[in-house]
Amino acid sequence: MNKHTKITTLMSDHVIVANLNNTFSQVCRLFTEHSLHHLPVVDEQGNPIGIISPRDVLNAYRYQMPEGVLATDTESIDRHISISNLMTANPTTLEEEDTVADAAAMFATHPYQAVPVVNSAGGVVGIFTTRDLVKFFAQYD
């Protein structure tokens, strides 16, 4: 097991992202159509400004929906739940040069399950999860 292995060799590099112009229903579709577990939110330059988890979606639906709005009324839902209120803002990120040891230290000291991986310009190039880390460790069992 090499703790100096770059996270870029393990991360998901086909990253689906959202932006602040997306609606709640569009975000829900992204989660289901692409079997996502986490969804980075980026600005116009592709830099991460937030991240959304399925728990965020469920909490928003539970706590931000006015009484009487039906689950099928996507227009009303989209008016009441904004992406900026849905996401966790200013996500912690990892950089392309970071190693498995760097990621393990970050996950050990923070309650995150996934973080965006950024390039030197700050753009999202991947997502690295605790699951990626566990798969890496399992190789050496």
C-alpha positions, -999 to +999 in steps of 0.1 A: +000+000+000+015+033-011+002+063+009+018+085-018-006+073-044-022+103-061-060+106-056-064+113-093-057+076-099-087+067-077-112+095-080-142+097-102-132+120-131-166+120-149-182+145-126-217+158-131-221+193-116-249+218-109-249+255-108-271+281-091-294+283-121-305+247-117-338+241-101-345+216-072-363+193-096-333+194-120-310+185-092-332+156-082-331+143-118-293+146-119-291+124-087-315+097-101-304+097-138-267+095-130-269+075-097-251+102-079-242+103-042-228+139-042-232+168-066-207+197-067-222+231-074-199+253-095-197+290-105-194+302-141-157+294-141-163+258-130-150+265-095-168+247-066-190+269-045-210+241-029-219+205-027-252+187-024-259+153-008-290+132-009-295+141+027-295+178+017-322+170-008-344+152+017-339+178+044-348+206+020-379+188+009-389+180+045-382+214+061-385+240+033-417+229+017-448+248+026-478+228+039-501+215+011-476+215-018-478+182-036-446+162-044-457+162-081-460+200-082-424+206-093-431+242-102-441+251-067-412+230-052-387+248-075-400+282-063-396+273-027-362+255-027-332+272-041-299+256-049-281+282-028-301+271+003-299+235-006-261+232-009-234+231+017-215+263+007-177+266+004-169+229+003-135+216+014-116+204-017-086+183-025-061+191-052-049+170-081-015+166-065-029+153-032-022+118-021-042+090-004-025+100+029-037+136+024-073+124+017-073+100+046-061+128+070-088+151+058-116+125+060-104+115+095-107+151+108-139+162+089-174+147+087-173+146+049-181+116+027-170+133-006-150+163-017-145+179-051-110+176-065-097+208-082-070+216-106-044+245-102-070+269-116-095+258-090-118+241-115-135+208-106-118+178-122-131+150-101-147+139-069-130+118-042-151+098-016-145+078+015-157+049-007-127+055-030-104+054+000-120+021+013-116+005-021-079+015-021-073+000+013-093-032+004-068-039-025-042-047+001-063-070+023 
